[in-house]
Amino acid sequence: MNKPRDLKQLDANSILHPSTNAHEFAKSGSRIMQSGEGVYLHDTDGNKLIDAVAGLWCVNVGYGRKELADAMHNAACDMGYYHTFTGMSNIPQIELADRLLELAPNNMSKVFFASGGSDGNDSLMKIVWYYHNLIGKPQKRKIISRWQAYHGTSIATASLTGLPSFHKDFNLPIDGVVHTESPDYFRHAKDNETELEFSKRRASELEALILEHDPETVGAFIAEPVMGAGGVITPPEGYFAEIQKVTKKYDILFIADEVVCGYGRLGKWWGSEVYGIEPDMITTAKALTSGYFPFSASFITEEIWDVVKQGSEKYGSFAHGYTYAGHPIGAAVAMANIDIIEQEGLVEQSALNGQYFHDQLARAVSEKAYVGQIRGQGMLAAVQLMQDSSSKTFFPASTKIAPQVTAECYKNGLIARPLPSVDSVAFSPPLIASKQEIDQIVDIFSFSVEKIMAAL
Ligand SMILES: Cc1ncc(COP(=O)(O)O)c(C=O)c1O
């Protein structure tokens, strides 16, 4: 068996890592995770770490859950795989679809399964085009996303993503994707502008953008209820109510990207519920299987389904789908995962412990001059770091403050997520985290951030 050192060398020799700085990685090498239980992980250097990010905001029921392993094992023993093209099906996906439609917000009618958030959103983007072509509005094909959004990294969804580093030199965004301003009140509000005034301004800017492009060319608007990778940006007061007045006025479909927010992260099942969003389409992934199996579920309303059916009258089959759509092992894992969420009351726990987490973070660091804001909802939080919060002075980009702080956290046994584009440190612990574990996260974070700030 390879020793850890050998594995790091092999890794460096062989893997193109996603979202990793190729130069820095060559110097520092990888961190190799080996095992986990509950909220803890063990790496091959012998560190025990508390994972305050839940992998990539997904391991909501925690690591090493035997129930999920058993579900996987059983589904693999039962059959392992069969496709779902041409009307073929399997028992786990049927049971899961029925259960998800009961849970989903806003009366969704059908679910489309895929393997992740990117292909879920990609599929919905294609369905937007298909829908508008079939109802005789072929020009209505532009999709409006927001700066700071994250919707994936496929060609179409990286285009929707509103973070410039995902576009530069990739020849993106593609034609037909347009970005409106972000809901980041902290960064973009004018002096003395209230949250509601800011929300109204964002809605009128959206309307101006739609008019500039011609409403007859705009097919859909996509938004995360709370922006994740773009900074854990919660919508300011009234934001989605104002935005939906505009989307409804111009017959623009609303896609809610619940890939991070769905399945209890915000203290309710859905972000759409928290913020009064009435989506026509929804993408969910990540916490659907707590990350144990690549699996996503995208939803459409009855109205859209009716048009998809008309498509089949015209063309025969709905010519879209993936080899692994509705994978029986993924569906079985999702069922077992939802069992855990329900039996352990994790959505309610997310609301209660989320409040506790925010209170403890506030108690520990909100008075520090280097903390500009603590934001988030439920078990999703971010701390905004600043050179001086009283004068609202940001750090120069070269300080790379968020990665410095999270590297120090790691040394002290905590995984927190740097969001360098907004100088913030994000937290999305597994929903099973106890109050004591939340205390541990807050203690290590406050100790680590203090140390980095003192050394600057
Ligand atoms: C809100 C949101 N949408 C979509 C995606 C893309 O999901 P995936 O990485 O599974 O393709 C992500 C991933 O982080 C996400 O946060």
Ligand as a Chemical Component Dictionary entry (heavy atoms), coordinates in Angstrom:
data_LIG
# 
_chem_comp.id                   LIG 
_chem_comp.type                 NON-POLYMER 
_chem_comp.pdbx_formal_charge   0 
_chem_comp.three_letter_code    LIG 
# 
loop_
_chem_comp_atom.comp_id 
_chem_comp_atom.atom_id 
_chem_comp_atom.alt_atom_id 
_chem_comp_atom.type_symbol 
_chem_comp_atom.charge 
_chem_comp_atom.model_Cartn_x 
_chem_comp_atom.model_Cartn_y 
_chem_comp_atom.model_Cartn_z 
_chem_comp_atom.pdbx_ordinal 
LIG C1 C1 C 0 -26.261 26.793 -6.194  1  
LIG C2 C2 C 0 -25.511 25.782 -6.994  2  
LIG N1 N1 N 0 -25.992 25.391 -8.170  3  
LIG C3 C3 C 0 -25.373 24.467 -8.919  4  
LIG C4 C4 C 0 -24.186 23.913 -8.509  5  
LIG C5 C5 C 0 -23.482 22.931 -9.378  6  
LIG O1 O1 O 0 -23.578 21.664 -8.871  7  
LIG P1 P1 P 0 -22.544 20.516 -9.314  8  
LIG O2 O2 O 0 -21.207 20.917 -8.820  9  
LIG O3 O3 O 0 -23.120 19.289 -8.680  10 
LIG O4 O4 O 0 -22.601 20.427 -10.797 11 
LIG C6 C6 C 0 -23.651 24.276 -7.268  12 
LIG C7 C7 C 0 -22.397 23.683 -6.785  13 
LIG O5 O5 O 0 -21.815 24.103 -5.813  14 
LIG C8 C8 C 0 -24.315 25.247 -6.505  15 
LIG O6 O6 O 0 -23.802 25.683 -5.335  16 
# 
loop_
_chem_comp_bond.comp_id 
_chem_comp_bond.atom_id_1 
_chem_comp_bond.atom_id_2 
_chem_comp_bond.value_order 
_chem_comp_bond.pdbx_ordinal 
LIG C1 C2 SING 1  
LIG C2 N1 SING 2  
LIG C2 C8 DOUB 3  
LIG N1 C3 DOUB 4  
LIG C3 C4 SING 5  
LIG C4 C5 SING 6  
LIG C4 C6 DOUB 7  
LIG C5 O1 SING 8  
LIG O1 P1 SING 9  
LIG P1 O2 DOUB 10 
LIG P1 O3 SING 11 
LIG P1 O4 SING 12 
LIG C6 C7 SING 13 
LIG C6 C8 SING 14 
LIG C7 O5 DOUB 15 
LIG C8 O6 SING 16 
# 
